[in-house]
């Protein structure tokens, strides 16, 4: 049997290794579109800080690892999957025949429509090539502008701050991390960053980038400033453009079932490009976190090999460390129509907690500076546990999460049985 894995990130690597264990005699090809061995994008900030070198970003350190497993690594860009002839077409080079395909193409940065974005002093922070350029330009004392203060942006800003640059962050939303945090928590993260010497401009856009010394940014508030480097951190989107016109159905990402199979039998998807069902929000979502990619890659490979595996519950979970301040977001943190909420707001100590309820079920939460009950929050949200009288107690005092969790132990056991991935 011939397996083609499109993408050599965490999902693709785990899938390839799992396939080899289960199908020792099958042909396995893994395609990457960068001229580097498989590496983790999440390690790039540590590279910028200087905690690791480029080798430290590699997913597998042994240069002969994939060769020893007889996994053929190909560098190239996929232009199409021909489902009728069962071929993966490359932009350059011969097509690859397949019996099973895994789409694990990840995501890539979104470029906003800003004049001057093609300047050599504007960089994304997504690839090893990006990291090399940033290391040359982000010297201590350099004036750096970062566009975007979302989840990825907050990870990047920490690395930049530790390099000793003069950092300004611009976010078009009214708070930091607006797709993960409500106004209370997002505003508190902004205040925290400002105490660390980072200037943050919210409700502000960059309207143009012009040559100066070396580049000048014009802002929507009418001001303009000069910078030595601009970091574009304005979000990412799944890499699924090559599927246009294909029978493989996609919305935001490639739609999959619980086995990670797409709408075309024999073709699977995993990781940042996959869109799977979330029982908490009762809709399909792209959950772009590395643990999710690894789990989905494993489940897809088991099924590609002829086994039976079901993915764990996929829900919206984010845990973010911003200059030492830990924040979390679970499920429907925005709340639901007709729902109630409980809130603890302690700005002086940078502590925040907000719980969102749908009847007596905790459906979402934001927390900041409070890490003791992160596992409890996840369990209650993912489990859909009926809290009964404990809902009213949490409305009065949202810090009583552990008591509510223990009191709902029987329901929690039911949740664990439902959400745990099963493999045969």
KELOMAR-103639 format. One line per field, with one value per residue (C-alpha): x, y, z; chain; residue number from 1. Coordinates in steps of 0.001 Angstrom, whole numbers, always signed. Layout:
N
px c(X	...)
py c(Y	...)
pz c(Z	...)
ch c(A	...)
i c(NUM	...)
END
This chain:
424
px c(+0	+1210	+802	+1472	+1678	+1453	+3243	+6204	+5222	+4187	+1027	+2823	+5829	+3742	+1534	+4508	+6070	+2757	+2180	+5609	+4967	+1644	+2516	+6197	+6173	+4157	+5559	+5493	+6311	+6312	+6325	+7654	+7686	+10741	+14404	+14841	+14315	+11060	+10968	+8565	+7360	+6530	+10274	+11132	+10581	+13079	+15516	+15050	+15642	+18798	+17682	+18241	+20029	+18438	+19077	+16968	+13920	+14114	+11362	+13801	+17471	+19011	+19663	+19118	+15878	+13406	+15799	+16178	+12393	+12256	+10138	+10992	+11188	+10413	+10798	+8155	+4845	+1648	-520	-3456	-4800	-6261	-8857	-9952	-6475	-5238	-2231	-709	+495	+3578	+4226	+7583	+8534	+6584	+3215	+3014	+582	-1312	-3722	-4079	-3321	-2946	-3350	-1235	-284	-653	-1260	+524	+463	-2308	-1043	-3240	-3820	-1190	+1020	+4705	+4287	+6833	+9677	+12722	+12318	+8904	+9032	+6634	+7790	+6759	+9701	+13376	+14169	+12051	+13907	+17287	+16209	+14776	+17985	+19873	+17492	+16206	+19380	+19229	+17864	+16321	+12969	+10527	+6850	+4706	+1398	-1033	-1494	-3283	-2195	+803	+1618	+1882	+4334	+6445	+6423	+7878	+10823	+11347	+11172	+13826	+16097	+16123	+14418	+12240	+8923	+5629	+2624	-367	-3667	-6768	-9029	-9968	-7826	-5013	-5767	-9303	-10085	-9199	-10029	-12921	-12437	-11547	-8779	-7548	-7312	-5412	-2854	-2291	-1666	+729	+2758	+2957	+4415	+7139	+8101	+6163	+4063	+678	-1700	-5136	-8016	-5304	-4350	-1220	-2430	+831	+4533	+6916	+10702	+12462	+15288	+14626	+10779	+7960	+4538	+1456	-1247	-5016	-4869	-3066	+424	+3516	+6754	+10005	+11158	+14083	+11900	+8198	+6871	+3684	+1690	-1802	-3094	-2803	-5052	-5059	-3021	-5803	-5729	-4485	-7817	-9834	-12133	-11541	-14325	-12552	-14902	-13468	-14845	-12281	-10231	-10585	-13702	-13136	-15095	-14019	-11620	-9977	-11208	-12339	-15410	-13392	-12683	-8987	-8042	-7461	-6532	-4873	-3503	-3945	-5535	-8212	-11688	-13345	-16538	-16524	-19290	-19012	-19877	-21745	-19967	-16832	-13654	-9970	-8088	-4581	-2505	+393	-971	-4128	-2081	-122	-3279	-5029	-1965	-1806	-5522	-5441	-2450	-4072	-7079	-4923	-3183	-6497	-7035	-9819	-9175	-11351	-9926	-10273	-12687	-11545	-12460	-11176	-8369	-5620	-2992	-760	+2323	+2801	+5986	+5243	+1500	-468	-3877	-6305	-9358	-11788	-14832	-17408	-15550	-17718	-20808	-24084	-27402	-29438	-26553	-25217	-21676	-19543	-16544	-13599	-11611	-8445	-6439	-3974	-2716	-3362	-5870	-9028	-11603	-14812	-17120	-19823	-22900	-25629	-28310	-26287	-23447	-20098	-19555	-16617	-14071	-11282	-8659	-5580	-2924	-4794	-3328	-4490	-7704	-6805	-7386	-10700	-11868	-11033	-12761	-15980	-16165	-15327	-17470	-20673	-21226	-24599	-23613	-27053	-26923	-23198	-23913	-25465	-22552	-20080	-22066	-21479	-17842	-16217	-13079	-14939	-14232	-12481	-15407	-17806	-15593	-15371	-19099	-19700	-17287	-19813	-20666	-16987	-16301	-18919	-17180	-13785	-15194	-16749	-13806	-10879	-9665	-10133	-7828	-7945)
py c(+0	+3508	+6309	+9966	+12469	+16102	+18076	+17280	+19124	+17435	+15833	+14515	+13178	+11299	+9920	+8668	+6970	+5417	+4071	+2471	+687	-665	-1248	-2348	-3150	-239	+2670	+5946	+9345	+12554	+15890	+19137	+22487	+23966	+23044	+21935	+18732	+18522	+21170	+22743	+26276	+26576	+26359	+29454	+31925	+29917	+30192	+33971	+34214	+32118	+29205	+26779	+26709	+25657	+22009	+22453	+23182	+19812	+17321	+14431	+15115	+12107	+13078	+9449	+9001	+8878	+6998	+4325	+3949	+3816	+6955	+8838	+12597	+14796	+18569	+20211	+22021	+20075	+21696	+19244	+15888	+14034	+11865	+10176	+8914	+8716	+10935	+13777	+16365	+18458	+21937	+20600	+16972	+13773	+13043	+10542	+7634	+6863	+4456	+6666	+10365	+12508	+16264	+17798	+21063	+23270	+26984	+30130	+33840	+36083	+39209	+42269	+44695	+47245	+49129	+48462	+45006	+43653	+45640	+43561	+45159	+43499	+39909	+37187	+34923	+31543	+29781	+29179	+31622	+34245	+33561	+34056	+37434	+38553	+37577	+39926	+42868	+42591	+43687	+45083	+48618	+48202	+49897	+47086	+47303	+44197	+44168	+41926	+40872	+37570	+34217	+33815	+37517	+37303	+34415	+36388	+39588	+37723	+36561	+40075	+41651	+39251	+40313	+43814	+45686	+48785	+47129	+48659	+46377	+47474	+45583	+46539	+44988	+46825	+44468	+41993	+38422	+39403	+35951	+34239	+36714	+38967	+42668	+42085	+39555	+41059	+44506	+43117	+41439	+44828	+46445	+43647	+44135	+47869	+47232	+45254	+48221	+47292	+49980	+48645	+50502	+48839	+49861	+50931	+49809	+50189	+51884	+52018	+51199	+53589	+53682	+55770	+54861	+52103	+52048	+54314	+53148	+55318	+54539	+54921	+57423	+59879	+59363	+57988	+56524	+55076	+51539	+49253	+46149	+45353	+41948	+40802	+38723	+39316	+35767	+32533	+30466	+26768	+25837	+24346	+26451	+23503	+21740	+24286	+22442	+19157	+16900	+17106	+19398	+22281	+25260	+27079	+23854	+20390	+18768	+15439	+12873	+11488	+9116	+12161	+10995	+13676	+13569	+11452	+7875	+7134	+10791	+12049	+15378	+16367	+19389	+23098	+22467	+20061	+21066	+18610	+18538	+20134	+18760	+21748	+24399	+21851	+23023	+22198	+24041	+24273	+23741	+24886	+23636	+21189	+18524	+18413	+18025	+15125	+13345	+13795	+12659	+9477	+8731	+9351	+7026	+4198	+4371	+4696	+1494	-369	-35	+1702	+4905	+7805	+11216	+12744	+15601	+18629	+21843	+25392	+25328	+27920	+28358	+31398	+32618	+36353	+37509	+35260	+35913	+32718	+33050	+30377	+30194	+27281	+26546	+29289	+31925	+34634	+33172	+32042	+33770	+33734	+32331	+33608	+34327	+34692	+37007	+37641	+40771	+41629	+44019	+45040	+41449	+40590	+37880	+37323	+34553	+34485	+31484	+31191	+29000	+27579	+26644	+24646	+23644	+25437	+26035	+28445	+30245	+32821	+32884	+34973	+34681	+31696	+28337	+26085	+24937	+24835	+21070	+21422	+24097	+21883	+18877	+20733	+22500	+19466	+17169	+19171	+18296	+19239	+21166	+21448	+23517	+24061	+26444	+28950	+28527	+29279	+32361	+33603	+32482	+31282	+30143	+27097	+25176	+22248	+21631	+21734	+19343	+16802	+17012	+16158	+13206	+10691	+12874	+13498	+9780	+9602	+12463	+10747	+7607	+9617	+11874	+9494	+8455	+4757	+2639	-947)
pz c(+0	-810	+1738	+921	+3786	+2713	+5394	+7652	+10819	+14090	+12627	+9554	+11448	+14030	+11274	+9268	+12298	+13334	+9829	+9769	+13074	+11857	+8187	+8099	+4378	+2968	+961	+2912	+1419	+3476	+1637	+3100	+1314	+3068	+2484	+6100	+8080	+10054	+12773	+15260	+14588	+18281	+19009	+16950	+19844	+21913	+19010	+18948	+22696	+22375	+24531	+21634	+18292	+15001	+15760	+18868	+16706	+14927	+15666	+15284	+15985	+14203	+10540	+9511	+11500	+8613	+6326	+8987	+9058	+5249	+5157	+1968	+2497	-513	-756	-2910	-3071	-3722	-6368	-6353	-5231	-8213	-6525	-9762	-10682	-7064	-7608	-5615	-8095	-7298	-8687	-9878	-10378	-10998	-9410	-6559	-6640	-3441	-1798	+1291	+1736	+4831	+4443	+7206	+5524	+8601	+8249	+7087	+7998	+6715	+4944	+5593	+2686	+3761	+1279	+1861	+3343	+833	+2411	+3477	+6917	+7342	+8552	+9524	+12357	+11011	+9376	+10090	+7285	+9086	+12334	+10667	+9285	+12637	+14421	+12092	+12537	+16130	+17893	+21449	+21303	+17834	+17289	+16544	+15637	+15930	+14094	+15941	+19552	+19140	+20560	+18266	+18532	+22321	+22037	+19563	+21617	+24588	+22475	+21103	+24557	+25844	+22985	+24474	+21641	+21990	+21244	+20159	+19624	+17541	+17714	+15746	+18397	+21576	+23702	+23446	+22353	+21240	+19781	+23040	+25805	+26756	+27573	+31227	+30668	+27391	+28935	+31908	+29631	+27981	+31368	+32297	+29093	+29739	+33196	+31396	+29226	+26087	+24450	+23337	+21011	+20823	+18529	+16098	+12583	+10505	+7332	+5377	+5610	+3855	+3312	+5952	+8326	+7390	+7576	+8729	+9872	+9459	+12018	+11889	+14773	+12503	+13920	+12192	+13565	+12277	+13047	+12295	+11943	+11555	+12599	+10870	+13362	+12023	+12164	+10186	+7945	+6946	+3878	+1774	-1398	-3456	-2786	-4792	-7186	-5389	-4053	-680	+1224	+3222	+5120	+7245	+7203	+5685	+7126	+8861	+10798	+14192	+12407	+10755	+7340	+4895	+2674	+211	+1423	+1822	+2296	+5835	+7422	+10697	+12506	+11811	+8407	+9719	+10858	+13235	+15297	+18747	+20998	+23349	+20754	+18593	+15469	+13500	+14490	+13666	+16926	+15966	+18886	+18642	+21055	+18957	+15760	+17235	+18436	+15099	+13141	+15209	+14856	+11101	+10671	+12630	+10327	+7203	+8307	+8541	+12272	+14141	+16079	+17198	+18014	+21451	+21985	+19993	+21728	+21896	+24450	+24704	+27401	+26947	+28810	+28235	+29941	+32903	+33124	+32435	+30795	+29632	+27426	+27185	+25053	+24552	+26551	+24926	+26604	+25068	+24493	+27688	+29722	+33029	+34095	+37217	+37354	+39664	+38761	+40698	+38472	+41182	+41428	+37763	+38655	+36637	+36279	+34277	+33988	+31328	+31888	+29693	+32245	+34829	+32492	+32373	+28641	+28641	+30775	+30821	+33541	+34112	+36815	+38317	+37352	+40206	+38546	+34837	+34660	+36468	+34034	+31086	+32620	+33388	+30019	+27896	+30009	+29731	+33390	+34880	+38006	+39571	+42757	+42307	+39435	+41888	+44296	+41509	+40558	+44105	+44307	+41049	+42894	+44294	+41093	+42729	+45080	+42145	+40219	+43040	+43720	+40050	+40036	+38758	+35776	+35223	+34955	+32239	+30435	+30581	+29034	+26237	+25414	+25619	+22196	+21473	+19343	+18190)
ch c(A	A	A	A	A	A	A	A	A	A	A	A	A	A	A	A	A	A	A	A	A	A	A	A	A	A	A	A	A	A	A	A	A	A	A	A	A	A	A	A	A	A	A	A	A	A	A	A	A	A	A	A	A	A	A	A	A	A	A	A	A	A	A	A	A	A	A	A	A	A	A	A	A	A	A	A	A	A	A	A	A	A	A	A	A	A	A	A	A	A	A	A	A	A	A	A	A	A	A	A	A	A	A	A	A	A	A	A	A	A	A	A	A	A	A	A	A	A	A	A	A	A	A	A	A	A	A	A	A	A	A	A	A	A	A	A	A	A	A	A	A	A	A	A	A	A	A	A	A	A	A	A	A	A	A	A	A	A	A	A	A	A	A	A	A	A	A	A	A	A	A	A	A	A	A	A	A	A	A	A	A	A	A	A	A	A	A	A	A	A	A	A	A	A	A	A	A	A	A	A	A	A	A	A	A	A	A	A	A	A	A	A	A	A	A	A	A	A	A	A	A	A	A	A	A	A	A	A	A	A	A	A	A	A	A	A	A	A	A	A	A	A	A	A	A	A	A	A	A	A	A	A	A	A	A	A	A	A	A	A	A	A	A	A	A	A	A	A	A	A	A	A	A	A	A	A	A	A	A	A	A	A	A	A	A	A	A	A	A	A	A	A	A	A	A	A	A	A	A	A	A	A	A	A	A	A	A	A	A	A	A	A	A	A	A	A	A	A	A	A	A	A	A	A	A	A	A	A	A	A	A	A	A	A	A	A	A	A	A	A	A	A	A	A	A	A	A	A	A	A	A	A	A	A	A	A	A	A	A	A	A	A	A	A	A	A	A	A	A	A	A	A	A	A	A	A	A	A	A	A	A	A	A	A	A	A	A	A	A	A	A	A	A	A	A	A	A	A	A	A	A	A	A	A	A	A	A	A	A	A	A	A	A	A	A	A	A	A	A	A	A	A	A	A)
i c(1	2	3	4	5	6	7	8	9	10	11	12	13	14	15	16	17	18	19	20	21	22	23	24	25	26	27	28	29	30	31	32	33	34	35	36	37	38	39	40	41	42	43	44	45	46	47	48	49	50	51	52	53	54	55	56	57	58	59	60	61	62	63	64	65	66	67	68	69	70	71	72	73	74	75	76	77	78	79	80	81	82	83	84	85	86	87	88	89	90	91	92	93	94	95	96	97	98	99	100	101	102	103	104	105	106	107	108	109	110	111	112	113	114	115	116	117	118	119	120	121	122	123	124	125	126	127	128	129	130	131	132	133	134	135	136	137	138	139	140	141	142	143	144	145	146	147	148	149	150	151	152	153	154	155	156	157	158	159	160	161	162	163	164	165	166	167	168	169	170	171	172	173	174	175	176	177	178	179	180	181	182	183	184	185	186	187	188	189	190	191	192	193	194	195	196	197	198	199	200	201	202	203	204	205	206	207	208	209	210	211	212	213	214	215	216	217	218	219	220	221	222	223	224	225	226	227	228	229	230	231	232	233	234	235	236	237	238	239	240	241	242	243	244	245	246	247	248	249	250	251	252	253	254	255	256	257	258	259	260	261	262	263	264	265	266	267	268	269	270	271	272	273	274	275	276	277	278	279	280	281	282	283	284	285	286	287	288	289	290	291	292	293	294	295	296	297	298	299	300	301	302	303	304	305	306	307	308	309	310	311	312	313	314	315	316	317	318	319	320	321	322	323	324	325	326	327	328	329	330	331	332	333	334	335	336	337	338	339	340	341	342	343	344	345	346	347	348	349	350	351	352	353	354	355	356	357	358	359	360	361	362	363	364	365	366	367	368	369	370	371	372	373	374	375	376	377	378	379	380	381	382	383	384	385	386	387	388	389	390	391	392	393	394	395	396	397	398	399	400	401	402	403	404	405	406	407	408	409	410	411	412	413	414	415	416	417	418	419	420	421	422	423	424)
END
